[in-house]
Amino acid sequence: MSASRQKKAPVSCRLARPDERGLLTAFLDENWGSPHPLIHREEWFRHYYMAEDGSLQFALAFQGEALAAVAGYIRANRAPAPDIWVSIWCAKKGCNGAGLELMAALPGLAGARTLACNNIRPETMVFYTFLGYTAARLPHYYRLADRDSYQVARVAQKIILPVGDGPSLVPVADEAELGRVYRAPSGVTPAKDLWYLTRRYFRYPLQRYDVWHLDGALLVTRTVPVNGTAVLRVVDYVGEPARFSLFGPGIARLMAQTGAEYADCYCAGIDPAVMAAAGFSPRPADCANIIPNYLTPPLYENTEYYYFTSHPDGFLLFKADGDQDRPNLH
């Protein structure tokens, strides 16, 4: 029988052991295509993939005795059945079947309630659909400041939605204050607990965030100086989706305070009418306006993101979820 017709060895999947970091690194160096910064930068590897007890948040698929695929994941909470984001999914050439088996097994291996991923390649959406997950384009919204000209955005059609009066954003100064003001929204997945929010926004290496609150709901922003002006990134919201519009007046004031020429927001799970009430216009794929996503240095084009989730009901995704919204370092 020819080698091409020989039966492939069965696939077995399990969690990685703490002593297998070298095995993971060697596999990804060989099969990812370039050194992965989240693997080779120690502060990021520890932040994303190492639990407090030293265990690794990776699952492995073996075809026979050979490592065929790996998947790294990030916990959104410390619940017994956590919600997790897939961060790295890599299969050896010719082992796509093992990669699919690993992805199908990952929720059970990690004991996860919900599995999701922020920023998948559009050509892989069919794989996730095959596994029964929901895959879609990540909507992009923006709000322009009222200016005669723009240094970063390329504005062919100037639309600025009204927001009316409303409360200003209240800053969350530190971890202790976060614990006092935070209230977990009901029915929202992934569920982000205080452990996650503290690590992500007050102990994150290499990048600073501003956290705000209104009546228990949280908003996370990052102001980026660029070209003598600034851009306000709305990177996370933790609250009931219908209440996001309450933040609109405060975001407009924050834009004025920071000198931002626009605010933008990648998010799924909030009704476009609620986004409009908050003053945000949709940026469709064929939009004539250019709202750059890459800012250091600016890349004058629109950027599309795609995602998947195993639990579309109540799903809420923002740009900083998973391993996104990080400095582009190697």
C-alpha positions in Angstrom: 0.0 0.0 0.0 1.3 3.5 -0.9 2.3 5.9 1.9 -0.5 8.3 0.8 -3.1 5.6 1.3 -1.9 4.4 4.7 -4.2 4.9 7.6 -3.2 7.9 9.7 -2.4 7.3 13.3 -5.3 8.2 15.7 -5.4 11.6 17.3 -5.2 12.1 21.1 -5.7 15.4 22.8 -4.7 16.5 26.3 -3.6 19.6 28.3 0.1 20.6 28.2 2.2 19.8 31.3 4.2 22.6 33.0 7.4 21.0 31.8 6.4 21.1 28.2 7.0 24.8 27.5 10.1 24.0 25.4 8.1 21.5 23.3 5.5 24.2 22.6 8.1 26.8 21.7 9.9 24.4 19.3 6.6 23.3 17.7 5.5 26.9 17.1 8.9 28.1 15.9 8.8 25.3 13.3 5.1 25.6 12.2 3.9 29.2 12.9 6.2 30.8 10.2 7.9 33.3 12.4 8.8 33.7 16.1 5.6 34.4 18.0 6.0 37.4 20.3 3.5 36.0 22.9 5.7 32.9 23.1 9.1 34.5 23.1 8.5 37.6 25.2 8.5 36.3 28.8 6.2 38.9 30.3 3.5 38.2 27.7 3.8 34.4 28.0 3.4 34.6 31.7 0.5 37.1 31.4 -1.5 35.1 28.9 -0.6 31.5 29.3 0.6 30.7 32.8 -1.8 30.2 35.7 -0.8 31.1 39.3 0.0 27.4 40.0 2.5 27.3 37.1 0.2 25.3 34.8 0.2 26.1 31.1 -3.0 27.2 29.3 -2.3 25.1 26.2 -3.8 22.0 24.8 -1.9 19.5 22.6 -3.0 17.1 19.8 -0.8 14.1 19.0 -1.1 12.0 15.9 0.4 8.7 17.2 3.5 9.8 19.1 4.1 13.1 17.1 2.8 16.5 18.2 0.5 17.6 15.5 -1.3 20.7 16.8 -1.4 23.1 19.7 -3.9 25.6 21.0 -3.2 28.3 23.6 -6.1 29.9 25.5 -6.8 32.8 27.8 -9.2 32.7 30.8 -11.8 35.5 31.2 -12.5 34.5 34.8 -11.6 32.0 37.5 -14.9 30.2 37.6 -14.9 26.4 37.8 -16.2 26.4 34.2 -14.5 29.5 32.8 -15.1 31.3 29.6 -12.0 31.2 27.5 -10.5 32.9 24.4 -8.5 30.9 21.9 -5.3 32.8 21.4 -3.0 30.5 19.3 -4.1 27.6 17.1 -1.5 26.0 15.0 -1.4 22.6 13.2 1.5 21.0 11.5 1.4 20.9 7.7 -0.8 18.0 6.6 -2.4 17.7 10.1 -5.4 20.0 9.7 -7.7 17.2 10.9 -5.8 17.0 14.1 -6.1 20.7 14.5 -9.9 20.5 14.1 -10.1 17.6 16.6 -8.1 19.7 19.1 -10.4 22.7 18.7 -13.5 20.5 19.1 -11.9 19.0 22.3 -10.7 22.2 23.8 -13.8 23.2 25.8 -13.9 19.8 27.5 -10.1 19.8 28.1 -10.2 23.3 29.7 -13.6 22.7 31.4 -14.8 25.8 29.6 -18.4 27.1 29.4 -17.8 29.3 26.4 -15.1 29.3 23.7 -14.4 32.3 21.6 -11.7 34.0 19.6 -11.0 37.6 18.6 -9.3 38.0 15.3 -9.5 34.9 13.2 -8.5 34.7 9.6 -11.6 35.0 7.4 -10.6 31.9 5.4 -10.9 29.8 8.6 -14.5 30.8 9.3 -15.7 27.7 7.5 -13.8 25.5 10.0 -15.4 27.1 13.0 -18.9 26.9 11.4 -18.2 23.2 10.7 -17.6 22.8 14.5 -21.0 24.4 15.2 -19.7 27.8 16.3 -20.9 31.2 15.1 -18.3 33.1 13.0 -18.7 36.7 11.7 -17.2 40.0 10.9 -16.4 42.2 13.9 -18.4 45.5 13.5 -16.4 48.7 13.6 -17.9 52.0 14.9 -16.5 55.5 15.1 -17.3 59.0 16.2 -15.7 62.0 14.6 -14.8 65.2 16.4 -16.3 68.3 14.6 -13.2 69.6 12.8 -12.5 71.3 9.5 -9.7 68.8 8.7 -8.3 65.5 10.1 -4.7 64.4 10.4 -5.4 60.6 10.8 -8.9 59.8 9.5 -9.6 60.2 5.8 -13.1 61.7 5.8 -15.1 61.6 2.6 -18.5 61.9 4.3 -18.6 63.8 7.6 -21.3 62.4 9.8 -21.5 63.2 13.5 -24.4 61.8 15.4 -26.0 63.8 18.3 -25.6 62.5 21.9 -27.4 65.0 24.0 -26.7 65.6 27.7 -25.7 63.0 30.2 -23.2 62.2 33.0 -19.5 62.5 32.6 -17.3 59.4 32.9 -16.0 58.7 36.4 -12.4 57.4 36.5 -11.5 54.2 38.3 -8.2 55.1 40.0 -6.9 51.8 41.1 -7.7 48.1 41.8 -9.3 48.8 45.2 -11.8 51.3 43.6 -12.5 48.8 40.8 -13.6 46.3 43.4 -15.9 48.9 45.0 -17.7 50.0 41.8 -17.8 46.9 39.6 -21.0 44.9 39.3 -21.1 41.8 37.0 -23.7 42.2 34.3 -26.2 39.3 34.0 -26.5 37.2 30.9 -23.3 38.4 29.2 -20.6 36.1 27.9 -17.7 35.9 28.2 -18.1 36.8 31.9 -15.1 39.0 33.0 -14.6 38.8 36.8 -12.5 41.2 39.0 -9.5 38.9 38.8 -9.4 39.2 35.0 -10.2 43.0 34.9 -7.5 43.7 37.4 -4.8 41.8 35.5 -5.9 43.0 32.1 -6.2 46.8 32.8 -4.2 47.5 36.0 -1.3 45.0 35.7 -0.9 44.6 32.0 2.7 44.8 30.8 3.9 47.5 28.3 0.6 49.4 27.9 -1.6 51.8 30.0 -5.4 51.9 30.1 -8.0 54.3 31.5 -10.9 52.7 33.3 -14.2 54.5 33.8 -17.5 53.7 35.4 -21.1 54.7 35.5 -23.4 53.1 37.9 -21.5 49.8 38.0 -20.8 49.4 34.3 -17.2 49.8 33.1 -15.6 51.4 30.1 -12.0 51.0 29.1 -10.2 53.5 26.8 -6.7 54.2 25.5 -5.7 57.6 24.2 -3.1 57.3 21.4 -1.1 60.5 20.4 -0.5 60.5 16.6 0.5 63.1 14.0 0.1 66.0 16.5 -3.4 65.0 17.4 -4.9 62.0 19.2 -7.2 59.0 18.7 -9.4 57.6 21.5 -9.7 53.8 21.4 -12.7 52.4 23.2 -11.4 48.9 23.9 -13.7 47.3 26.4 -17.1 47.6 28.0 -18.4 45.5 30.9 -22.1 46.0 31.4 -25.4 45.3 30.0 -25.3 45.9 26.2 -28.4 48.1 26.1 -26.8 50.5 28.6 -23.8 51.3 26.5 -25.6 54.4 25.2 -25.4 56.0 28.6 -21.7 56.4 28.0 -22.1 58.5 24.8 -22.1 62.0 26.4 -19.1 61.1 28.5 -17.2 59.7 25.6 -17.9 62.9 23.6 -16.5 65.0 26.5 -13.5 62.7 26.8 -12.7 63.2 23.1 -12.7 67.0 23.7 -10.5 66.7 26.8 -7.9 64.5 25.1 -8.0 66.4 21.8 -9.0 63.2 19.9 -10.1 63.7 16.3 -12.1 60.5 16.5 -13.0 57.7 18.8 -13.4 54.2 17.5 -14.7 50.9 18.8 -14.6 47.3 17.4 -17.4 45.4 19.1 -20.0 42.7 18.7 -23.1 42.1 20.7 -24.4 45.7 21.0 -27.3 46.7 18.8 -26.4 49.3 16.1 -29.3 51.5 17.4 -27.7 51.5 20.8 -24.3 52.4 19.3 -26.0 55.2 17.3 -27.6 56.5 20.5 -24.1 56.7 22.0 -23.0 58.8 19.0 -21.1 56.1 17.1 -21.6 55.5 13.3 -21.0 52.1 11.7 -18.0 51.7 9.5 -19.1 49.1 6.9 -16.5 47.2 4.8 -17.2 49.4 1.8 -17.1 52.7 3.8 -15.7 55.7 1.9 -14.2 57.0 5.2 -10.8 55.6 6.3 -10.7 55.1 10.1 -7.2 53.7 10.7 -6.7 50.9 13.2 -2.9 50.8 13.1 -1.6 54.1 14.5 2.1 53.7 15.4 2.8 54.5 12.7 -0.6 55.2 11.1 -1.7 52.9 8.3 -4.2 54.8 6.2 -6.6 51.9 5.5 -9.6 50.3 7.1 -8.9 47.0 9.0 -11.3 44.1 9.2 -11.5 41.7 12.1 -13.4 38.4 12.4 -14.4 36.3 15.4 -16.1 33.2 16.5 -18.0 32.1 19.6 -19.5 28.9 20.8 -22.2 30.8 22.7 -23.8 33.6 20.6 -26.6 34.3 23.1 -25.5 37.3 25.2 -22.1 37.4 23.5 -20.2 40.6 23.9 -16.8 41.2 22.3 -14.5 44.2 22.3 -11.1 45.0 20.8 -9.1 44.2 23.9 -10.6 40.8 24.4 -8.4 37.7 23.9 -4.8 38.7 23.0 -5.7 41.8 21.0 -5.0 45.5 21.6 -1.3 45.0 22.4 1.8 46.7 21.2 3.1 45.4 17.9 6.4 44.2 19.4 8.5 41.1 18.4 
